[in-house]
Amino acid sequence: MDKLSLLKQFICVVEQGGFAAAAKELGQSPSTISKSIARLESHLAFKLFYRSTRQVRLTAAGSSYLNTASITLRNLEEAEQQLRNDNDEYRGLLRINLPISYGRLYVLPLIAKFNQCYPQINLQLSFNDRYVDMIEKGIDLTIRTGVLDDTNLIARKISPIDFLICASKQYLQTHKVTENNLADHPWIRFKYQQSGKLFPIIVEGLPASAVLEQCRQFITDDGEALATLCAQGLGLTQIPHFIARDWLRADKLQVVAPYYRSANQGVFAIYPEREYLPAKVQAFVSFLIQEMEADGESAYQTWAENIEVING
């Protein structure tokens, strides 16, 4: 039984003064309205109307029920309208989960500007490189870097990931680095916390094993530490463009080999569903994409495509 529909028909009969008038108002036949009220009365186990050939009049129980039904429907309609407003307006709490390095280096510097654009959106930011169940944790938006696993969630690509082989000026002053002698240098490498596997060093045209077989290695499970150790002159490292950006602009690192782009890796904005997407989520995703485009990044390119390669 569609209780909500029956309540609306019941109230309409009262407001219109009879079944025929209610049927006309609702675009239904009088017999349909009469049967609906009969079903409601059967469910309630009491009469709502006294019926005669001339009029329909509320019983005492019907009068009491009318008051409750009217308040219930009015409260429900107000709640629905409020929720629609909350979904369609740029306000409310927005829970965002961010990858640690990308979140710190790319997103955090933009938060003050976003707040100026959308002062009624309150942000709750969490940082995690591991998988987070958005539905279970009540997260509105996740930014992810790397391979996008098969998922029922909606993903929008913000940019590819370009991997840059870097060295410090200090290191290049005393070591000659070319694409042909990369394996002759010490390397700072990334190890996944969950699997314990080392991220492979990839050079276009060479198998990963050909680059690093006998060289000295420094290992860390923190992406930003790769750049920090490299800037200290410990050797070479290969890092995502979003970690390299600020170090390159500060002239603390230099690129020593052409960038490598993995076809199946990228930066993605992920949200539970496309339909009825809250305005606050749309606002943040659009804002982030706009800021990335201003910095030379899109779903198809990054600024790393135009970086100058230095041979030491």
VEXSE-738165 format. One record per residue: chain; residue number from 1; z, x, y of N, C-alpha, C in turn; residue in one letter. Coordinates in steps of 0.02 Angstrom, whole numbers, padded with zeros to 5 digits. Layout:
BEGIN
> mol,seq,n.Z,n.X,n.Y,ca.Z,ca.X,ca.Y,c.Z,c.X,c.Y,type
> A,NUM,Z,X,Y,Z,X,Y,Z,X,Y,a
...
END
This chain:
BEGIN
> mol,seq,n.Z,n.X,n.Y,ca.Z,ca.X,ca.Y,c.Z,c.X,c.Y,type
> A,1,00000,00042,-00060,00000,00000,00000,00000,00044,00062,m
> A,2,-00046,00029,00108,-00049,00065,00172,00001,00034,00219,d
> A,3,00062,00059,00217,00117,00030,00255,00102,00031,00330,k
> A,4,00076,00086,00354,00063,00093,00426,00012,00040,00449,l
> A,5,-00041,00031,00409,-00092,-00018,00427,-00063,-00089,00427,s
> A,6,-00020,-00102,00378,00010,-00169,00375,00057,-00182,00434,l
> A,7,00093,-00131,00454,00137,-00138,00512,00097,-00154,00575,l
> A,8,00041,-00119,00583,-00001,-00132,00641,-00029,-00203,00640,k
> A,9,-00048,-00226,00581,-00074,-00295,00576,-00018,-00346,00591,q
> A,10,00041,-00331,00565,00098,-00375,00577,00113,-00381,00652,f
> A,11,00114,-00326,00687,00128,-00327,00758,00073,-00362,00796,i
> A,12,00011,-00352,00774,-00046,-00384,00807,-00043,-00460,00799,c
> A,13,-00023,-00484,00741,-00016,-00557,00731,00035,-00585,00780,v
> A,14,00091,-00551,00789,00141,-00574,00836,00114,-00574,00907,v
> A,15,00083,-00519,00926,00059,-00512,00994,00003,-00562,01010,e
> A,16,-00040,-00577,00960,-00097,-00622,00972,-00079,-00694,00958,q
> A,17,-00022,-00707,00928,00001,-00775,00917,-00026,-00810,00856,g
> A,18,-00058,-00773,00809,-00082,-00805,00748,-00130,-00760,00710,g
> A,19,-00146,-00781,00649,-00189,-00741,00606,-00261,-00738,00631,f
> A,20,-00287,-00794,00655,-00356,-00796,00678,-00367,-00751,00738,a
> A,21,-00320,-00755,00785,-00327,-00714,00845,-00318,-00640,00828,a
> A,22,-00272,-00624,00783,-00263,-00554,00763,-00324,-00528,00726,a
> A,23,-00354,-00572,00684,-00414,-00551,00648,-00470,-00535,00696,a
> A,24,-00478,-00575,00748,-00530,-00563,00798,-00517,-00498,00835,k
> A,25,-00454,-00485,00851,-00435,-00424,00887,-00448,-00362,00845,e
> A,26,-00436,-00367,00780,-00442,-00310,00736,-00511,-00305,00702,l
> A,27,-00554,-00355,00714,-00620,-00354,00684,-00619,-00367,00609,g
> A,28,-00572,-00408,00587,-00567,-00426,00516,-00567,-00502,00508,q
> A,29,-00569,-00525,00446,-00567,-00597,00435,-00495,-00622,00433,s
> A,30,-00484,-00686,00451,-00416,-00714,00449,-00385,-00710,00379,p
> A,31,-00426,-00718,00327,-00399,-00715,00259,-00375,-00645,00242,s
> A,32,-00410,-00595,00268,-00388,-00525,00256,-00321,-00512,00288,t
> A,33,-00312,-00537,00350,-00248,-00528,00384,-00193,-00566,00348,i
> A,34,-00208,-00627,00327,-00158,-00667,00291,-00136,-00633,00227,s
> A,35,-00183,-00606,00188,-00166,-00571,00126,-00126,-00508,00140,k
> A,36,-00142,-00473,00194,-00105,-00412,00212,-00032,-00428,00227,s
> A,37,-00020,-00481,00266,00048,-00501,00282,00085,-00523,00219,i
> A,38,00050,-00557,00174,00081,-00578,00111,00101,-00518,00070,a
> A,39,00060,-00465,00068,00077,-00404,00031,00139,-00371,00062,r
> A,40,00141,-00370,00129,00198,-00340,00162,00262,-00379,00147,l
> A,41,00258,-00444,00150,00316,-00486,00134,00338,-00477,00062,e
> A,42,00290,-00469,00017,00307,-00458,-00054,00343,-00391,-00062,s
> A,43,00321,-00342,-00025,00353,-00276,-00029,00424,-00279,00000,h
> A,44,00432,-00315,00055,00497,-00319,00088,00545,-00367,00052,l
> A,45,00517,-00414,00016,00556,-00466,-00019,00591,-00513,00029,a
> A,46,00560,-00525,00086,00583,-00578,00132,00523,-00600,00174,f
> A,47,00529,-00662,00201,00476,-00691,00241,00477,-00664,00312,k
> A,48,00417,-00651,00338,00411,-00629,00408,00393,-00687,00454,l
> A,49,00356,-00737,00427,00332,-00792,00468,00346,-00859,00434,f
> A,50,00359,-00908,00475,00354,-00978,00454,00282,-00999,00469,y
> A,51,00248,-01025,00420,00178,-01044,00429,00172,-01120,00428,r
> A,52,00131,-01148,00472,00113,-01219,00471,00040,-01223,00490,s
> A,53,00014,-01283,00486,-00057,-01291,00503,-00070,-01279,00577,t
> A,54,-00018,-01284,00618,-00027,-01278,00690,-00006,-01210,00718,r
> A,55,00043,-01178,00687,00068,-01117,00717,00098,-01070,00664,q
> A,56,00108,-01008,00686,00141,-00957,00647,00200,-00933,00689,v
> A,57,00260,-00937,00660,00320,-00919,00698,00362,-00870,00658,r
> A,58,00390,-00821,00694,00431,-00770,00661,00495,-00799,00633,l
> A,59,00514,-00776,00574,00580,-00791,00547,00631,-00747,00582,t
> A,60,00695,-00759,00569,00746,-00715,00598,00739,-00644,00573,a
> A,61,00725,-00638,00507,00714,-00572,00478,00652,-00539,00508,a
> A,62,00599,-00581,00518,00537,-00555,00547,00548,-00530,00617,g
> A,63,00589,-00566,00656,00602,-00545,00725,00639,-00478,00727,s
> A,64,00687,-00470,00682,00723,-00406,00678,00677,-00350,00656,s
> A,65,00635,-00366,00606,00589,-00315,00580,00538,-00295,00633,y
> A,66,00517,-00343,00674,00469,-00330,00727,00496,-00277,00775,l
> A,67,00558,-00283,00793,00588,-00235,00840,00587,-00165,00810,n
> A,68,00608,-00160,00748,00609,-00094,00715,00539,-00066,00706,t
> A,69,00492,-00110,00684,00423,-00087,00674,00391,-00064,00739,a
> A,70,00404,-00100,00793,00375,-00081,00858,00400,-00014,00881,s
> A,71,00466,-00004,00875,00495,00061,00895,00468,00118,00852,i
> A,72,00463,00104,00787,00439,00156,00741,00367,00176,00757,t
> A,73,00324,00127,00767,00254,00142,00783,00248,00177,00850,l
> A,74,00287,00155,00899,00284,00186,00965,00307,00259,00961,r
> A,75,00361,00272,00925,00385,00341,00917,00334,00384,00881,n
> A,76,00302,00354,00829,00252,00391,00792,00192,00408,00836,l
> A,77,00169,00361,00875,00112,00373,00920,00129,00426,00972,e
> A,78,00190,00423,00999,00210,00473,01048,00214,00543,01017,e
> A,79,00240,00546,00955,00244,00610,00920,00175,00638,00906,a
> A,80,00129,00594,00885,00060,00616,00872,00026,00642,00935,e
> A,81,00037,00607,00990,00007,00628,01053,00035,00695,01076,q
> A,82,00101,00704,01067,00132,00767,01086,00105,00825,01044,q
> A,83,00097,00813,00980,00071,00865,00936,-00002,00881,00953,l
> A,84,-00041,00830,00970,-00110,00842,00992,-00111,00884,01055,r
> A,85,-00066,00868,01102,-00062,00906,01164,-00043,00979,01150,n
> A,86,00007,00988,01105,00028,01055,01089,-00028,01095,01056,d
> A,87,-00068,01061,01015,-00123,01095,00980,-00180,01112,01028,n
> A,88,-00190,01070,01078,-00248,01077,01122,-00233,01116,01186,d
> A,89,-00170,01130,01200,-00153,01164,01262,-00129,01235,01249,e
> A,90,-00135,01277,01300,-00117,01347,01294,-00042,01356,01308,y
> A,91,-00002,01337,01259,00069,01343,01267,00103,01342,01198,r
> A,92,00167,01360,01198,00205,01360,01136,00212,01430,01107,g
> A,93,00245,01433,01050,00258,01497,01016,00199,01516,00972,l
> A,94,00176,01578,00981,00121,01605,00942,00147,01664,00901,l
> A,95,00148,01657,00835,00173,01709,00790,00114,01750,00765,r
> A,96,00116,01815,00780,00061,01860,00763,00087,01917,00721,i
> A,97,00053,01931,00665,00069,01988,00623,00016,02042,00634,n
> A,98,00038,02104,00647,-00008,02157,00666,-00001,02217,00619,l
> A,99,-00057,02253,00605,-00051,02317,00570,-00017,02367,00617,p
> A,100,00020,02414,00590,00063,02455,00631,00025,02496,00683,i
> A,101,-00023,02536,00661,-00058,02580,00709,-00102,02541,00757,s
> A,102,-00143,02497,00731,-00188,02458,00774,-00147,02415,00822,y
> A,103,-00093,02386,00797,-00051,02344,00839,-00020,02383,00896,g
> A,104,00006,02442,00881,00038,02482,00934,-00012,02509,00984,r
> A,105,-00069,02535,00958,-00115,02570,01002,-00165,02525,01037,l
> A,106,-00185,02471,01005,-00237,02428,01034,-00210,02362,01061,y
> A,107,-00161,02333,01028,-00139,02266,01048,-00081,02267,01097,v
> A,108,-00031,02306,01084,00027,02308,01129,00010,02322,01202,l
> A,109,-00036,02368,01216,-00054,02381,01287,-00086,02321,01322,p
> A,110,-00107,02270,01283,-00142,02212,01312,-00095,02153,01322,l
> A,111,-00034,02157,01297,00010,02098,01296,00028,02075,01367,i
> A,112,00042,02121,01412,00060,02102,01481,00002,02065,01514,a
> A,113,-00059,02088,01503,-00117,02054,01532,-00126,01985,01502,k
> A,114,-00117,01980,01436,-00123,01914,01404,-00070,01866,01432,f
> A,115,-00011,01891,01443,00043,01850,01470,00026,01825,01540,n
> A,116,-00007,01866,01579,-00028,01844,01646,-00081,01789,01641,q
> A,117,-00124,01794,01591,-00177,01743,01583,-00149,01678,01554,c
> A,118,-00099,01684,01510,-00072,01625,01475,00004,01627,01477,y
> A,119,00033,01613,01535,00106,01620,01542,00147,01571,01501,p
> A,120,00116,01517,01477,00154,01468,01438,00151,01479,01363,q
> A,121,00116,01533,01343,00115,01552,01272,00168,01606,01260,i
> A,122,00215,01591,01217,00267,01639,01199,00246,01676,01135,n
> A,123,00252,01741,01135,00229,01782,01079,00287,01806,01037,l
> A,124,00277,01804,00971,00323,01835,00924,00281,01882,00881,q
> A,125,00291,01948,00891,00250,01998,00859,00288,02032,00802,l
> A,126,00255,02039,00745,00283,02077,00689,00231,02129,00668,s
> A,127,00256,02185,00642,00212,02241,00624,00221,02257,00550,f
> A,128,00165,02257,00514,00169,02269,00442,00100,02288,00416,n
> A,129,00096,02343,00380,00032,02362,00349,00022,02332,00281,d
> A,130,00074,02300,00254,00069,02270,00188,00046,02197,00194,r
> A,131,00025,02169,00138,00004,02099,00137,00062,02053,00155,y
> A,132,00049,02006,00199,00099,01957,00219,00070,01887,00208,v
> A,133,00107,01845,00173,00085,01776,00161,00094,01736,00225,d
> A,134,00038,01720,00258,00041,01686,00323,00073,01617,00317,m
> A,135,00055,01581,00264,00079,01513,00255,00155,01514,00244,i
> A,136,00176,01558,00198,00248,01561,00181,00290,01582,00241,e
> A,137,00265,01630,00280,00303,01657,00336,00293,01619,00401,k
> A,138,00249,01569,00401,00237,01530,00461,00202,01568,00516,g
> A,139,00157,01614,00497,00120,01655,00545,00057,01619,00567,i
> A,140,00044,01619,00631,-00015,01585,00658,-00078,01628,00655,d
> A,141,-00069,01693,00663,-00127,01738,00668,-00108,01807,00640,l
> A,142,-00152,01835,00599,-00142,01902,00573,-00202,01945,00593,t
> A,143,-00188,02005,00617,-00241,02055,00628,-00236,02104,00570,i
> A,144,-00291,02117,00536,-00291,02162,00479,-00344,02216,00487,r
> A,145,-00327,02277,00465,-00375,02332,00464,-00387,02352,00392,t
> A,146,-00448,02370,00376,-00463,02392,00308,-00510,02344,00273,g
> A,147,-00504,02341,00208,-00546,02298,00166,-00516,02228,00168,v
> A,148,-00558,02179,00179,-00535,02109,00179,-00537,02082,00108,l
> A,149,-00478,02070,00080,-00475,02044,00012,-00502,01973,00010,d
> A,150,-00522,01952,-00050,-00543,01883,-00060,-00486,01837,-00040,d
> A,151,-00501,01789,00001,-00448,01746,00027,-00475,01678,00045,t
> A,152,-00432,01629,00045,-00451,01562,00067,-00441,01554,00142,n
> A,153,-00414,01606,00174,-00403,01603,00246,-00469,01617,00283,l
> A,154,-00469,01602,00347,-00528,01613,00389,-00522,01681,00423,i
> A,155,-00575,01721,00420,-00574,01787,00450,-00631,01795,00500,a
> A,156,-00615,01823,00557,-00666,01838,00607,-00665,01913,00621,r
> A,157,-00721,01945,00613,-00724,02018,00621,-00721,02037,00695,k
> A,158,-00676,02082,00711,-00670,02106,00779,-00711,02169,00789,i
> A,159,-00709,02214,00740,-00749,02275,00745,-00754,02308,00676,s
> A,160,-00803,02352,00666,-00801,02395,00607,-00748,02448,00617,p
> A,161,-00736,02489,00566,-00692,02547,00574,-00734,02610,00565,i
> A,162,-00732,02653,00615,-00768,02717,00612,-00717,02772,00602,d
> A,163,-00728,02814,00552,-00681,02868,00536,-00707,02933,00566,f
> A,164,-00664,02967,00603,-00682,03027,00640,-00645,03087,00613,l
> A,165,-00681,03142,00600,-00649,03205,00581,-00633,03243,00645,i
> A,166,-00569,03259,00653,-00546,03288,00716,-00509,03353,00705,c
> A,167,-00507,03392,00758,-00467,03453,00762,-00441,03460,00833,a
> A,168,-00389,03500,00842,-00363,03511,00909,-00401,03569,00942,s
> A,169,-00398,03570,01008,-00429,03626,01045,-00398,03692,01023,k
> A,170,-00333,03690,01013,-00297,03750,00992,-00325,03776,00926,q
> A,171,-00337,03731,00879,-00364,03752,00814,-00435,03779,00821,y
> A,172,-00475,03747,00862,-00545,03766,00869,-00553,03833,00906,l
> A,173,-00502,03853,00942,-00504,03918,00976,-00502,03976,00927,q
> A,174,-00474,03963,00869,-00466,04018,00820,-00501,04005,00754,t
> A,175,-00533,03948,00748,-00568,03931,00685,-00636,03901,00700,h
> A,176,-00685,03924,00663,-00752,03895,00670,-00759,03837,00620,k
> A,177,-00774,03779,00646,-00781,03719,00604,-00852,03693,00608,v
> A,178,-00885,03686,00551,-00951,03655,00548,-00951,03604,00491,t
> A,179,-01002,03565,00488,-01007,03515,00434,-01014,03549,00366,e
> A,180,-01033,03613,00366,-01044,03648,00302,-00982,03685,00277,n
> A,181,-00930,03693,00320,-00872,03730,00297,-00807,03690,00301,n
> A,182,-00813,03624,00298,-00754,03581,00304,-00702,03595,00250,l
> A,183,-00725,03614,00191,-00679,03626,00136,-00641,03692,00143,a
> A,184,-00659,03732,00193,-00626,03796,00203,-00565,03791,00248,d
> A,185,-00548,03731,00270,-00494,03722,00318,-00437,03681,00288,h
> A,186,-00376,03690,00313,-00322,03646,00292,-00333,03576,00319,p
> A,187,-00308,03526,00282,-00319,03456,00301,-00252,03418,00303,w
> A,188,-00249,03372,00350,-00192,03326,00355,-00218,03259,00328,i
> A,189,-00185,03234,00275,-00212,03177,00239,-00163,03119,00236,r
> A,190,-00191,03061,00226,-00151,02999,00224,-00140,02977,00152,f
> A,191,-00077,02958,00137,-00060,02932,00071,-00035,02860,00078,k
> A,192,-00063,02815,00037,-00041,02745,00038,00030,02739,00012,y
> A,193,00072,02703,00047,00141,02694,00026,00146,02655,-00039,q
> A,194,00105,02603,-00045,00111,02559,-00104,00084,02590,-00167,q
> A,195,00026,02622,-00164,-00005,02649,-00224,00008,02723,-00234,s
> A,196,00026,02758,-00181,00036,02830,-00186,-00029,02870,-00188,g
> A,197,-00087,02836,-00181,-00151,02870,-00182,-00168,02900,-00114,k
> A,198,-00204,02955,-00116,-00228,02986,-00055,-00292,02952,-00031,l
> A,199,-00296,02941,00034,-00358,02913,00062,-00411,02968,00058,f
> A,200,-00470,02952,00031,-00521,03004,00024,-00550,03026,00090,p
> A,201,-00564,03090,00095,-00601,03116,00153,-00675,03108,00138,i
> A,202,-00709,03072,00182,-00779,03054,00168,-00824,03084,00222,i
> A,203,-00874,03121,00199,-00925,03148,00244,-00992,03122,00219,v
> A,204,-01032,03096,00265,-01096,03066,00247,-01138,03117,00209,e
> A,205,-01161,03098,00150,-01205,03141,00111,-01170,03187,00062,g
> A,206,-01102,03188,00063,-01065,03231,00018,-01016,03190,-00022,l
> A,207,-01008,03204,-00087,-00956,03170,-00125,-00887,03191,-00101,p
> A,208,-00838,03147,-00105,-00772,03162,-00078,-00742,03224,-00109,a
> A,209,-00754,03235,-00174,-00725,03292,-00208,-00753,03358,-00183,s
> A,210,-00813,03356,-00154,-00844,03418,-00129,-00811,03443,-00065,a
> A,211,-00777,03399,-00029,-00747,03418,00034,-00679,03450,00023,v
> A,212,-00640,03422,-00020,-00571,03445,-00029,-00557,03460,-00103,l
> A,213,-00563,03522,-00122,-00546,03541,-00190,-00489,03591,-00191,e
> A,214,-00495,03644,-00151,-00446,03698,-00154,-00410,03708,-00088,q
> A,215,-00424,03667,-00038,-00397,03680,00029,-00322,03663,00031,c
> A,216,-00288,03692,00080,-00217,03677,00093,-00212,03607,00124,r
> A,217,-00159,03569,00106,-00155,03500,00129,-00084,03484,00155,q
> A,218,-00082,03443,00207,-00021,03413,00232,-00028,03338,00221,f
> A,219,00023,03307,00192,00018,03236,00172,00068,03195,00211,i
> A,220,00046,03136,00235,00091,03089,00269,00070,03018,00253,t
> A,221,00118,02972,00256,00102,02901,00244,00101,02861,00309,d
> A,222,00098,02896,00365,00095,02864,00431,00031,02883,00466,d
> A,223,-00009,02832,00484,-00075,02846,00513,-00072,02884,00578,g
> A,224,-00026,02867,00622,-00021,02901,00686,00003,02973,00679,e
> A,225,00041,02986,00626,00065,03054,00613,00006,03101,00598,a
> A,226,-00048,03074,00570,-00107,03115,00558,-00132,03146,00622,l
> A,227,-00138,03105,00674,-00162,03131,00738,-00112,03179,00770,a
> A,228,-00047,03163,00764,00004,03206,00793,00003,03275,00762,t
> A,229,00001,03279,00696,00000,03343,00661,-00065,03381,00676,l
> A,230,-00120,03344,00680,-00184,03376,00696,-00182,03406,00766,c
> A,231,-00153,03370,00813,-00148,03395,00882,-00104,03457,00887,a
> A,232,-00060,03466,00838,-00018,03526,00837,-00053,03587,00809,q
> A,233,-00117,03578,00789,-00156,03634,00766,-00148,03652,00693,g
> A,234,-00125,03604,00651,-00114,03618,00581,-00178,03617,00539,l
> A,235,-00231,03588,00566,-00293,03584,00529,-00334,03524,00549,g
> A,236,-00377,03502,00503,-00422,03446,00516,-00392,03382,00488,l
> A,237,-00413,03326,00515,-00395,03261,00487,-00452,03212,00498,t
> A,238,-00454,03160,00457,-00503,03107,00467,-00463,03043,00480,q
> A,239,-00474,03014,00538,-00434,02957,00559,-00478,02900,00586,i
> A,240,-00454,02838,00581,-00491,02782,00610,-00499,02789,00685,p
> A,241,-00552,02761,00711,-00566,02768,00782,-00510,02742,00826,h
> A,242,-00474,02690,00803,-00422,02661,00845,-00361,02706,00850,f
> A,243,-00351,02750,00800,-00298,02800,00806,-00322,02859,00849,i
> A,244,-00385,02877,00842,-00412,02935,00877,-00421,02923,00952,a
> A,245,-00432,02862,00972,-00455,02848,01041,-00414,02881,01095,r
> A,246,-00349,02869,01097,-00308,02894,01152,-00301,02970,01150,d
> A,247,-00301,02999,01090,-00296,03072,01084,-00361,03105,01110,w
> A,248,-00417,03073,01096,-00480,03100,01121,-00484,03094,01197,l
> A,249,-00463,03037,01223,-00466,03028,01296,-00418,03074,01332,r
> A,250,-00363,03091,01300,-00316,03138,01329,-00338,03211,01318,a
> A,251,-00394,03220,01284,-00422,03286,01271,-00376,03328,01226,d
> A,252,-00338,03295,01183,-00294,03331,01138,-00325,03340,01069,k
> A,253,-00377,03302,01055,-00415,03309,00994,-00489,03310,01011,l
> A,254,-00528,03340,00967,-00601,03339,00974,-00632,03321,00907,q
> A,255,-00690,03288,00910,-00725,03267,00849,-00771,03324,00827,v
> A,256,-00767,03342,00762,-00804,03400,00737,-00858,03381,00686,v
> A,257,-00866,03317,00672,-00918,03295,00626,-00937,03223,00644,a
> A,258,-00998,03202,00627,-01019,03133,00642,-00972,03083,00609,p
> A,259,-00965,03025,00642,-00919,02974,00616,-00946,02946,00550,y
> A,260,-00900,02920,00510,-00918,02886,00449,-00895,02813,00453,y
> A,261,-00939,02766,00437,-00923,02695,00439,-00928,02666,00369,r
> A,262,-00873,02637,00346,-00873,02604,00281,-00899,02533,00288,s
> A,263,-00946,02515,00245,-00977,02449,00251,-00928,02392,00237,a
> A,264,-00876,02405,00198,-00831,02350,00179,-00764,02352,00215,n
> A,265,-00758,02394,00266,-00696,02397,00303,-00707,02374,00375,q
> A,266,-00655,02348,00405,-00660,02325,00474,-00593,02303,00501,g
> A,267,-00594,02278,00562,-00536,02248,00593,-00549,02173,00596,v
> A,268,-00503,02133,00572,-00514,02061,00565,-00457,02021,00596,f
> A,269,-00475,01966,00628,-00426,01915,00648,-00426,01861,00594,a
> A,270,-00367,01846,00567,-00363,01801,00510,-00316,01743,00527,i
> A,271,-00337,01682,00513,-00296,01623,00525,-00306,01573,00469,y
> A,272,-00258,01527,00461,-00259,01484,00401,-00320,01439,00394,p
> A,273,-00346,01412,00449,-00403,01366,00443,-00442,01364,00508,e
> A,274,-00506,01346,00502,-00549,01343,00560,-00543,01277,00597,r
> A,275,-00535,01222,00558,-00532,01155,00587,-00464,01144,00620,e
> A,276,-00464,01115,00678,-00403,01101,00715,-00364,01164,00734,y
> A,277,-00400,01219,00744,-00367,01282,00763,-00332,01273,00830,l
> A,278,-00266,01289,00832,-00229,01280,00895,-00260,01321,00952,p
> A,279,-00257,01293,01011,-00286,01325,01070,-00254,01393,01082,a
> A,280,-00189,01401,01068,-00155,01464,01080,-00183,01519,01035,k
> A,281,-00203,01502,00973,-00233,01551,00928,-00303,01569,00953,v
> A,282,-00342,01517,00971,-00409,01530,00998,-00406,01575,01059,q
> A,283,-00356,01563,01102,-00349,01601,01164,-00337,01674,01149,a
> A,284,-00293,01689,01101,-00277,01759,01088,-00335,01795,01055,f
> A,285,-00368,01763,01007,-00425,01794,00974,-00481,01808,01024,v
> A,286,-00497,01758,01067,-00549,01767,01117,-00531,01822,01166,s
> A,287,-00468,01823,01186,-00444,01875,01233,-00451,01944,01202,f
> A,288,-00430,01952,01139,-00434,02017,01107,-00507,02040,01100,l
> A,289,-00551,01995,01080,-00622,02013,01073,-00651,02032,01141,i
> A,290,-00633,01996,01193,-00658,02011,01260,-00635,02081,01282,q
> A,291,-00572,02097,01269,-00546,02162,01288,-00579,02218,01248,e
> A,292,-00592,02205,01184,-00625,02256,01143,-00697,02268,01167,m
> A,293,-00730,02214,01185,-00799,02221,01211,-00800,02262,01275,e
> A,294,-00749,02253,01317,-00745,02291,01379,-00734,02365,01364,a
> A,295,-00708,02381,01305,-00695,02450,01285,-00750,02477,01239,d
> A,296,-00805,02440,01234,-00862,02465,01195,-00860,02448,01121,g
> A,297,-00821,02396,01102,-00818,02377,01032,-00837,02303,01023,e
> A,298,-00869,02290,00966,-00887,02222,00948,-00884,02217,00872,s
> A,299,-00906,02161,00845,-00906,02152,00773,-00954,02200,00738,a
> A,300,-00999,02232,00778,-01051,02273,00748,-01048,02347,00769,y
> A,301,-01005,02364,00816,-01006,02433,00840,-00938,02452,00870,q
> A,302,-00927,02518,00878,-00870,02543,00914,-00894,02598,00962,t
> A,303,-00850,02618,01005,-00866,02671,01052,-00879,02738,01017,w
> A,304,-00856,02744,00954,-00862,02807,00917,-00935,02826,00903,a
> A,305,-00980,02777,00907,-01051,02792,00896,-01078,02841,00947,e
> A,306,-01049,02843,01006,-01075,02885,01059,-01032,02946,01074,n
> A,307,-00984,02961,01030,-00939,03017,01042,-00975,03083,01030,i
> A,308,-00959,03132,01070,-00990,03199,01064,-00956,03238,01009,e
> A,309,-00996,03270,00966,-00970,03311,00912,-00967,03383,00935,v
> A,310,-00908,03415,00927,-00898,03484,00946,-00894,03528,00884,i
> A,311,-00934,03580,00882,-00930,03629,00828,-00892,03690,00853,n
> A,312,-00837,03705,00817,-00796,03762,00839,-00825,03828,00817,g
END
